Amino acid sequence: MPTSPPLSLFVDLGSSLIKVLYFHEEQPRIFLMSPKLCTLSAKRLENLLDANSDAPPEDLAWVQQGEDWIAVGTLAEQLNGSSAIKQRKAEQGLVRVLGVLGILQETLNLPAQFQCNLGIALPVAEYADRESFAQLLEQEARQYSFRGRPLQVEFTRLDIQIEGMGLVRDRRAELLSQNKSASSLKIVALMFGHRNLSVLTFAGSTLQLESSTSSGPGFVKAVEVLARELSVEPTTEGLVEIVALGKQTYRFEGSLKPRSTIQAVAEARGEYWRMVADHLQGALPGGEFEIVAAGGALPVIKAELVTFFEQFGLSDHLSFADRLQKQLSKALAADPLCKGKLEDSLTIRLLDAFVGLQTLLLKVKQQPAQTVARKAKVSPPSDDQVIEKFSAIL
């Protein structure tokens, strides 16, 4: 393998958007990719190449697995691929990660053989399978074909964390900065995702499995209600945008006349919130605890969430990681993709990956290369050491 510094990146395998934060030329950068996948025939791939020979890698990306050619990202989106929302993230995560690595290799002009420090977030329900996922990913990345060219990626470090762990680390760091004892506090992370709502409860630095779940209603429920109210298929293009942005009218494919969506959006948002509130009533722990909330669906129900916790006297314990959002916006201000300003709706979706990247960089700095598939030869830094120091990395 080449002796150039390893590429460091953190991948959040979101069901509606794959978020990647990587460190390049001493600066954090973001890369966003559709989660959709689509299997291609040899003939279809040949036709696509003939028509789009000059397309950049992010617009024409595919990974070869055995005898299959699998389109990823923008290409799969254009071919009406599937996001496989009902499957476990690890099942389709492998080819998505390989696609991300291939795109970055071309975009950053890395050699065809390169080293990588990689962090990945998995739902709490899939975290127990992290070692088998890591082993398979290491094996596949060692030699695979991307856009018809061979690539070899060696992981100098491969860390897999629970989705939402970054938020918990940041909240604990904030409490420590206020001279509060974080070790004895309960911290609950609420991740409002497209596929599901995760509720993670930590006592000190220990995850409480019995009171943690990733089975709550995702934003996809709001999309399904909207589709029902408008009498269209849930896969109809534009539904996510309509309910997320609260659009009052929308011009659907096949009709030039805009259609009113006001009542349907109100019903979709209202029913989604009722499902969320019902789930939280039974999923939150007893006693005193701190709450930190994030995720792509949060802006849709943020006001309702504040009111919900106010009625239980917990509003003073509710955080939306505002400090972290400011740090992220500042860190990415120079990224050309952000054009000097990171949209709030995107910022809140990147928070977990942002802390994940910082933690990964700190661990790389503090200890030898390792992966979750190998036993560490030295003791890793404690979680408290990580959260006390990670803010100095970027």
N, C-alpha and C positions, 0 to 999 in steps of 0.2 A: 504493500500500500504506500502511496505518496506520503511525504513527511510534512505536508502543509497542515496548518491547524485544522482540527475537526470542525465541521459545521455543527452548531448547537441549535436545536429547535424543540419546540413543544407543540404537540398536535392535540387539539380538542375535536374529537370525532362527532360533532353535532349532527343531529338528524335532519336539520334544515340548512345548515351551513357548516363546513369544516373550517375551523379557525386555526391558523398556524402563526406562531410567533417565533422568529429566529434571530440569531445574533450574527450580523455581518458587518465587517469593517468597523468594529467597535460600536455599532449602533443596533438597536432592536428594530426589526422590520416585521410587517405582517403580510401574510398571504391568505387569501380566502378562496375556497373552492366549493362548488356544488357537491353534495354527497352522492349524487346519482351515478349509477353504473349501468352499462349496457353492453351485452355480448355482441360482437361483430362477426360477420362472415368474412372470409378472405376477399370475396368480390366487393362487398360493401366498403371494406377498408381500402381496397385499391381505388375505388371510385372517389372516396373522400380525399385520398392523397392526390389524385389527379386534379381535383377541383380546388384544393387548398394547400398547394405545395409550399407556400410562403407563410402559412399560419404559425404564430408563436406557439411554444410548447403548451402553455396554459389553455390555449383554444383548441388544440388538436392532440390530446394526450390519450394514450392507451398502453396497457400493460399486457404482456403475453404470459399466460399461465397454462402450461402444458400445451394443448392444441387450441386453446381459446385465446381470442383477442378481446380484451375488455376495455371499453371506453370509460374514461373517468372524467369528472368535472364538467367543464363547459360542453365538451363534445357529447357526453352522455345526456346532458340537459337538453341539447338541441335534438337529440335522437329519441326524446321522450323516455329516457331510461328510468329505472326505479331507484328510490332511496332506501328500499327495504326496511321501512320504518318499524315493522313488526319483528324483525330479526334482531338477535343480539348484536351489539355493536362490534364485538370482536370477530364475528363471523365474516363480515364484509370489510372490517377495518384494515385487514392486512393489505388488500389490493389498493385501498385508498391511501394508505401510508406509502406504499411503493410508488404510487402515482405522484404524491407530493414530493418525495425524494427525487424522482426523475425530473419533474418540472423545475425544482430548485437547482438541480445539477446543471441543467441547460441554461437557466436564467442567470445563474451566478458564474457560469463558465468554469465549473469545477471539472477536474479530470474524471474520466469514466470509472476510475477506482478512487474512492474517497472514504474518509472516516467521518463518523457522526456521533454526537451526543444527542440522544433522543429521549424526550419525555412524552408520555401519552396519558390521557385521562380516560378511565373506564367507569361505568356505573358501579355503585356499591354491590349490586347483585351479580356482577361479572368479575369483581376484583379477585375472587378466590381462584379464578382460572388464569391469572396474570402470567404465571410461569410458563404454562403451556403455550399461551399466546406469544410470549416473548421468544421462546425457543423456535416456534414456527416462523416468526418474523425474521429472526436472525438467519435462519436457514434459507429463507426465500430471498432475502436481500443480498446474501453473499454472492449470488449470480442470477440475474434476471434480465429480461429484455424490455426496454422502454422505448416506444416509438421506433421499434425495429433495430435498436442499438443495444449492445450488451452493457450492463452496469454491474458494478461490484461495490457494495456498501458494507463497511465493517463498523459495528457499533462499539465505540470505545466506552460508552456508557448507555445503558437502556433502563430507564426508570418508568414504572407505571404507577400512577397514583389514582386515588378515588376522585371522581368528579365532585367538585365542591371543596376539596381539601385546601386549595389555594385561598379560598375565601376565609376558611377557618384560621389558617396561618396568619393571614393579614389581620383579622379581628383580634387574635391573640396578641400580635405584635402591637396593635393599637392600644390594647388594654395594658400591656407591659409599659408602654411609653407614658401611660397615665399613672404609673406606680400602683397598678392594681394587680392582685394576685390571680394570674390566669390559670394556674395549675389546678385550683379548686373550683373553677367556674365551669358551668355547662355552656357550650356554644352550639347553637343550632343553625346549620346552613340550609337555606331554602333555595333550590335551583329550579327556576321555572323554565323548563325546556320545551321544545316542540313535541318531543315524543312522550315525555313524562315530567312529573314533579318529583324531585328528590328531597327528602328530609333527612339530614345527617346530624346526629347528636353526638357531641364529643364531651367527655368529662376529662378535663385536663387535656392531654394529648392522645387520649384513648378513645377510639370510636366505639360507641355503644350500639352493637349490632341489633340488640332487641328493640331499640327505639329508632332505628334508621331504616329507611325504605326508599326505593325508587319506583314505587308502584302508583304514585299519585297521577292525577289527570294532566296530560300535556296539552299544549296549545292546539294540537291536532283536533282536540275535542271541539274547540271553538270553530275550527274550519269545517268540521262535520256538521255542526248545527247550522252554520251559514249556508252550506250546500243544501241542507234540507229545507231551509226557509226559502231559498231561491229556486228550488226544484232543479238543481244541477248536480252533476257527479262531483264527489269530493276531490277528484283529481283535476277538476277544471282549473285552467291557468288563471291566476290572479286572485284566488280566494284568500290566500295567506296575506297578501298585500292589502286587500279590502278590509279584513277584520283587524289587522295589526295597525293600520293607519287610520281606521275609522272613515274610510271613503264613503261619500254620500251617493255617488253614482259611479258606474263602471261600464265600459263598452266591451262586452264579451265577444269572443271570436265568432264570426258568422253574422254579426249584427252591427250596423253602423250607428244605431240609435242607443245612446247611453241608458242604462237601466238604474232606477233608484234602488239603493241598497241600505237606506237609513234604518228602516225597521228591522231588516235582517241582521245588520251589524249589532244593533242594540240587543236583540234576542241572543245572538251568538256570544257576545261578551258577557251578558247577564247570566246565561246558563253556565258558561265556563267558570265564572267567578263562584257561582253557587256550588259547583263540583269541587273547586279548590277549597272553599271555606269548610265544606263538609269533611273533606279529607284532613285538613289541618286540625279540626276539632278532635279527631281521634288519633292523630299521628304525633302531636307535640307532647313532650315529656312533662312531668309534674315538677313542682318546685320552682326555684329561680333559675333563669337562663338568659343568655344573650342571644340575639337573633341577627343574622346577616343574610340578606336576600339579593339575588342576582338572577341572570338568565334572560334570554331573548324575549320571553313573554311577560316579564315583569312590568314594563311600561304600560301595558294594557290594563293591569289591575293594581297598579301601585297605590292609587288613592283608596281603593277598597281595602287593601292590605293594611294601610295605616289606620283606617277606621276600625278594622277588625281587631288589631292589637290594642288600640285605645280602650275599647270596651272591656278588656281584660287587665287594664293597668300595666301594659307592657310596652307602650309606645316609646318610653325612654330607653328601652333595651333593644330597640329596633334600629338596625344600621343598613344602609344601602351602599356601603363601602365608598362613600363620597371621596374620602382622602385618596383611596386607591385609584379611583377614576381620574382624579387630577394628575396623579403620578403617571398613569398610563398615557393620558393625552399629551403630557409634557414630553414623555420618553419617545413618543411616536411622531412628534411635531415635524421632524425632518424627513419622515417617510414620504416619498412621492405619492404613494397611494392615498395618503391622508390629506394631501394638499394643504397642510398646515392646520387642519381642523378635523378631529375625529368625531363623527356623529354620535350623539348620546346613545342612540339605540344600538349602535355597534359597540361602543365602549363597554357597556354593561355585559355584553356577550363575551368580551375578551378578558375579563378580569381573572377568571380562574386560570387561564393559560398564561397570563402575564406573571402571576405569582409562581406558576409552575416553571416557567422559563428561568426566573430569577433563582428559584430554589435549585434547579438543575445546574445552573452556572456556579452557584456556591458549592454544591457538592463536588463538581468537577475540580474546582479549585482546591478543595480541602482534602480530597482523598484520591487514591489510584483509580484507574478505569475499572469498571465492573458493570455487569448487567444483572437484572433480576433473575436471569437464568443461571447465574453462577453464585456461589457463596462468596461473600466479601472476606478478604484476608485481613481487613482492619475493621474496627468498629466504626459505623457511620456516625456523623454528627447527630446529636440529639435534636428533636424537633424544636426545642427552645433555642438552641444555638442557631438553627436555620432561620427562625423567624426574627431573631434579634439582629441578624446581620444581612438578610437578603436585600433590604432596601438600599444598601450601599453598592450593590452590584451594577445597577443601571443609573 
